[in-house]
Amino acid sequence: MKKLGEKELEKINGGIGFWGIAGIVSAVVFIVGVLDGIARPLKCD
């Protein structure tokens, strides 16, 4: 295997960033909210 230098390491792209994690968390919260609304429909006062 070849060791990468500083310049080569900086050029590597990939992984998941902040916005990817935020999107996944938002999607999970939305789906849980929809399922909660279906399972326990509450009347508006």
Distance bins in CASP14 RR format, pairs under 12 A and 6 or more apart:
PFRMAT RR
TARGET T0000
AUTHOR 0000-0000-0000
RMODE 2
METHOD distances of the structure
MODEL  1
2 8 0 0 0 0 1 0 0 0 0 0 0
3 9 0 0 0 0 1 0 0 0 0 0 0
4 10 0 0 0 0 1 0 0 0 0 0 0
4 11 0 0 0 0 1 0 0 0 0 0 0
4 12 1 0 0 1 0 0 0 0 0 0 0
5 11 0 0 0 0 1 0 0 0 0 0 0
5 12 0 0 0 0 0 1 0 0 0 0 0
6 12 0 0 0 0 0 1 0 0 0 0 0
14 20 0 0 0 0 0 1 0 0 0 0 0
15 21 0 0 0 0 0 1 0 0 0 0 0
16 22 0 0 0 0 0 1 0 0 0 0 0
16 23 0 0 0 0 0 1 0 0 0 0 0
16 24 0 0 0 0 1 0 0 0 0 0 0
16 25 0 0 0 0 0 1 0 0 0 0 0
17 23 0 0 0 0 0 1 0 0 0 0 0
17 24 0 0 0 0 0 1 0 0 0 0 0
18 24 0 0 0 0 0 1 0 0 0 0 0
18 25 0 0 0 0 0 1 0 0 0 0 0
19 25 0 0 0 0 0 1 0 0 0 0 0
19 26 0 0 0 0 0 1 0 0 0 0 0
20 26 0 0 0 0 1 0 0 0 0 0 0
20 27 0 0 0 0 1 0 0 0 0 0 0
21 27 0 0 0 0 0 1 0 0 0 0 0
21 28 0 0 0 0 0 1 0 0 0 0 0
22 28 0 0 0 0 0 1 0 0 0 0 0
22 29 0 0 0 0 0 1 0 0 0 0 0
23 29 0 0 0 0 1 0 0 0 0 0 0
23 30 0 0 0 0 1 0 0 0 0 0 0
23 31 0 0 0 0 0 1 0 0 0 0 0
24 30 0 0 0 0 0 1 0 0 0 0 0
24 31 0 0 0 0 0 1 0 0 0 0 0
25 31 0 0 0 0 0 1 0 0 0 0 0
25 32 0 0 0 0 0 1 0 0 0 0 0
26 32 0 0 0 0 0 1 0 0 0 0 0
26 33 0 0 0 0 0 1 0 0 0 0 0
27 33 0 0 0 0 0 1 0 0 0 0 0
27 34 0 0 0 0 0 1 0 0 0 0 0
28 34 0 0 0 0 0 1 0 0 0 0 0
28 35 0 0 0 0 0 1 0 0 0 0 0
29 35 0 0 0 0 0 1 0 0 0 0 0
29 36 0 0 0 0 0 1 0 0 0 0 0
30 36 0 0 0 0 0 1 0 0 0 0 0
30 37 0 0 0 0 0 1 0 0 0 0 0
31 37 0 0 0 0 0 1 0 0 0 0 0
31 38 0 0 0 0 0 1 0 0 0 0 0
32 38 0 0 0 0 0 1 0 0 0 0 0
32 39 0 0 0 0 0 1 0 0 0 0 0
32 40 0 0 0 0 0 1 0 0 0 0 0
33 39 0 0 0 0 1 0 0 0 0 0 0
33 40 0 0 0 0 0 1 0 0 0 0 0
33 41 0 0 0 0 0 1 0 0 0 0 0
33 42 0 0 0 0 0 1 0 0 0 0 0
34 40 0 0 0 0 0 1 0 0 0 0 0
34 41 0 0 0 0 0 1 0 0 0 0 0
35 41 0 0 0 0 0 1 0 0 0 0 0
36 42 0 0 0 0 1 0 0 0 0 0 0
37 43 0 0 0 0 0 1 0 0 0 0 0
END
